[in-house]
Amino acid sequence: MSAEERETLSLGLACGHSLRTMATVLRRAPSTVSREWARNAVRGPYRACTAHALASARARQPRRPRKLLDPWLWQYVRTQLTEGCSPEQIAGRLQRAYPDDMGKHLSAETIYAGLYVLPRGTLRSELLAALRQARKARRPRARGTDRRGQIPNMTPIAERPAEVATRTVPGHWEGDLIKGARNGSAVGTLVERTTRLVILARMTGTDARSAREGFTKKLRHVPALLRQTLTYDRGKEMAEHERLAERLAIRIFFADPYSPWQRGTNENTNGLLRQYLPKGTDLSGYTQHELNAIAHRLNTRPRTCLDFATPLEVYAQLRHHSPVALGT
C-alpha cells in the first residue's frame, strides 16, 4: 500500500469504520487491508506513519535464496522435465526418494516459479517446451464443452455398480477418443481406474465401426476378471457399444451430458497424452507400436494420485496378490 492509502486507512479506522468498509473506500481486497492492519498495528491503534516505516523496513530485509539455485536440485529438475515429468510429479518423487532430507524437498509451485523466473534465453525456451502445455506464460486452463451427439440404448452411469467409484476393485475402465487435425483422425484411450494403467488403441477412422474394432483389439487381451466395466461419454463413435459389450463380455456405462468429471481419470490422461499427440496433428500416421511406446511412458511416470508411485508399480503389487495378469 502507498503512504496515502495508509493515511486514509488510519483516519477511517480512527472514525470507527470497519476494515471491510475501508477496503471498499480504498478499492482494495478486504484480505489486503486485513493483512496490512495485522502486520502494522503494533501495541495500539493503526497509525499510518508507523505502518509505513514497518513496511519499508521489511522490504529491505534479505529474502531467502530460491531453492532451485541449488545446483543439485536444479539439475534434477531439468533432467526430470526432459524425461516427461511434471513439476508436481518431480516434487512428489523428491519427497518419496528423500523423505528425511528437507533440503531436497520442493513444492510444485517452487518449480513453476523457477521455470518462469530463473532461466533466460534458449535455456528458458527449452525448459518451458518440456512442460506438457509448453506455454510461455502461466494461465488457467479454459474449460471446454461437450458438443457430441446422442446414441441409442445407453445405460446411464447412475446404474453403474457402487464399487466402481471406490477404486478398490480393479477391472473398471474409462474410455475416450482424442482427435487429430480437423477431427479427421483419432486414437482410442483406455484407463483402468484403480491402477491408472493406460492403453492406447490405433483407430482406422473416427466412426463407430473404427472405435468398436480398435477397442476390441486392445481390450480382448485383458483378462476377463480385469475387464468388468467401461465408462464412456456420449460421443457418436460409441454407437456400436452393444456389439462391443457383447464381444468383450463387458458392461458399458455412459456419463451424464456435460459431466466430464464423471470420467475424470480419462480426461486427465487425455491431457497428459497431448504432450505426445499434440492437437492439430494427423494421428493416423502413428503405428500401434508407437502408441504402445507412448502408453509405456505414461505407465512408468509417477502419479500424484498413487502417492507418486507409477501405474506399473501399482499394477505389480496387484499382480503379486492376484494370479491374473493384465496384458496391454
N, C-alpha and C positions, 0 to 999 in steps of 0.2 A: 504494500500500500504506500501511497505517496504521503508526504508530510501534510498536505492539505486534507487528504482523506482522513488521516489520523486526527486532525484538529476537529473536523466535522463530527467524527465518531465520539470524541471526548466530550464535545458540547452536547451532543444528543443524549449520551448516557447520563450526563450531569442533570439534564432536564427530565430524566426518568423514562426515556424511550427504551424499548427492548432492543436486543441485538438483531432480531428479525426485522424490526421496523427500520433500524439504521442500515441494514443490508439493502432494503428497498430504496432508501434515500441515496445510498452510495452506488446503487446498481451493481452490487456485488452479491455473490452467493452467500447465503446465511452461514455456511460452513467456513467460508473465508473470514468473515467478521468474527465468528466464534473463536477460530484459532488465533486471530490477532489479539482478541481480548484475553484469552487464556495464557498466551505467551508473555504478554507485556503489561498486564495489570498486576504489579508487584506490591504485595503488602498494602493494599488500599485501592482507591478508585483508579480507573484508567486515566492516564494523562498523556497527551499527545507527545510532549517533548521527551518524556521518559521512554515511551514506546518506540519513538523514532531512534533514540540513542541505543536502546537494546537491540533493535533490529539491525542497525548499522554494525554493531559490534559482532553480532552473529554472522553477518555477511562476510566479515573479514577473517573469520576463523577458517583454518585449513580444512578442506574436505578429505574424507578417507579416499585413498587411491582406488581406482577401479580394479576389481579383482582380475579382470581379463588382461590387465597389464602384466600379470604373472606369466612368464614365458611358457611354463609347462601347461598351464590352463589354456592359454591362447592357442598353442599348437594342438592340444587335444581337441578343442572346439573346431578348429579348422579341419582337422583330419576327419572328425565325425560328420561334419557338414558335407564334405566331399563324398562321403560314403552313403549319404542319403538320409541321415538322421535329422530330426527337427530339434530346435532349441529345447523344447520340453523333454524330448527323449534323451538328449545329451545330459541335461540337468539330472534327470531321474537315474540315468545309468551311473553318473558320478557318485550319487548318494548310495547306490546299490553296491558299487565296487569299493568305495572308501567310506564305509558307514561311520568310522570313528575319526576321520580326518576332516575337520571342518574347513581347513584351508583349501580343500579340493572340492568343496560344495559350491554350486552356483544355482541361481534361480534362472528359469527360462527368461524372465524379464531382463536380468542382467546380461544374458547372451544377446537378446534382441537389441538392447541399448548399446552394447559394444559393437554390434554389427553395423548399426546405423550411425554411430558416432565416431568410433575409433579409426576404422580403416579409411584410406584415401586412395584415389586413382584406380588403377587396374585391380589392386587387391580388393577394394570395396566392391567393384563390379563382379568379380569372381565369387566372392562370398555371398553376395545377395542373390546371384544367379543360382547358387547351390540351395537356397531356400525353396520350398515346394512351390510357393506362389511367385517367387522371383520378382517381387515388387521393389521399386526404387524408393518408395516411402511407405510407411506403415499406415494402414487404413482398415476399417472394419469391413468384413466380407458382406456384400449385399445378399439379401435373401431372395431367392428366385420363387417362381410359382409353377405349379404343376398344371400344364395345359393339355395333357394327353387324354385320350378318349375312354369310353366305357367298353366293357366286354361282357358277354353273357355268362350266366351260371356261375357267378363268383361266390365263393364262400368268404364272408367278411371276417376280418381279424378278430371281431368280438367272439367268434366261435372257436378261436384257436385255444388249445389246452393251456391252462394256467401255468404249467411247468415251464413253458417256453419263456415267459417273462422273467423267471428267476435265474435263468442261465446256469442252473446247477446240473442239468442233464444235457450232454452233448447230442448232436444229431439234428439240430434245428437251424435252418439256413435262411439267409436273406439274399434276394437276387435282384438284378437290375441290368440294364444296358447302358454303356457310355457311348455316346455318338461321336462320329468323326466329322470332317468338314462337310458343311451343308446337309448334315444328317444323312449322308449317303453311305456311311459305313458304321459298324458298331462292333463292340467287344462285350461279351457277357461276363458279368461279375457275380460271384457267389461267395458269401462269407458265413462261416459257421459261428453262431452266436456265443458259444462258451469259450472256444479256443481262439476265435478271431482268425482262424485259418482262411486264406484266400485261395480261390480257384478262378482262373480266367479261361473263358471259352471263346475260341475263334468263331465268328459268325460269317456266313457267306453273304448275308444281306441284313436288312433291318426289319423284315417282315416276320409274321408269326411262325411260318414254317422254319425260317432260319433260326429263330430263337428256340423252337422246340428241338430241332436237330442238334444245335450247339450245346444246349444244356443237357440233353440226353447223353451225348458222347462223354461229357465230363462226369456227370453225376452217376452214371452206371458203374463207374469204377469205385464209388464209395460204398462200403458195406451197408447192407440194409439196416442194421442196427444204428448206424450213424447217418441215416437218410430218412428222418422221420417227417419233417415238415419243411415247407419253403414259403416264406412270406415275400410277396411282391407288391409293387404298386399297380396302378390301374392303366398301365400302358397297353396300347393295342397289340404290341408284339406278343402278349400272352394270351391271345385269342384262342390258341390251341392248348390251353392249360389242362383241359380234361384228358387229352391224349398223352400229354407229358406225365400227368399224375398216374395214369393207368400203366404206362410203360415202365415207370420207375417205382411204382407202389409207394408214392409219396403223397402226402396231403398238402394242398396248396391253398394258402390264405391270402387275401388281398387287403392292403391297408386302406384306411378311410381316405376320401379325397382331400387333397391339400394337407396331408399329415405326414410329412417326411420323417418326423421324429419317431414314428412307429416303426421305421426301418433305419434307425439311426446308425447302427453298425455299418450297414451297407453304404449309406450316404457318406459317412466319414471315410470309408475305404475308397469310394469313388474319387473323393477329393485327393487322397494320397496318390491314387493311380495317375492323376493328371500330371504328376511330375514326370512320368514315363510315357504317357499317352496324351500329349498336350491337345488342348482344344484347337480346332481348325486344321488338324492333320488328317490324312487319309488312313484310317485304321485297317483297311482291307489288306494292306501290304505286310502286316505282321503275321508271321507264321505261328503255329501253335507252340513250337519250340521256344520262340522268342517270348511269347506270352507266359509260358511256364517259368522262364527265367525271371521275368518281372514279378510274378507271383512269389517266387522264391525270395526275391529281395524284400518284399513286404513281410513274408513269413519269418524272416530272420532279423527283423527290426524290433527293438524293444518297444513295448506299448505301455502307455500310462495306465490303461485300464487293467493291465495284467501285472501291475506293480513292477513295471519295466522289465519283465521277462519277455521273451519273444513268443509268438504263436506256436512255433515249432517246439520250443522248450515246454510250454504248457501241454501241447499235444503229447510230447514224450512222457510226461508224467501220467497223463490219462492212459496212454497205451501201456505203461508199466503196470497199471492196475486193471487193465482190461485185455482180454485175449483178442479183441477186434482191432485191426489196424485201419487207419484212414488213408486211402490212396488218392493221389491227385494226378 
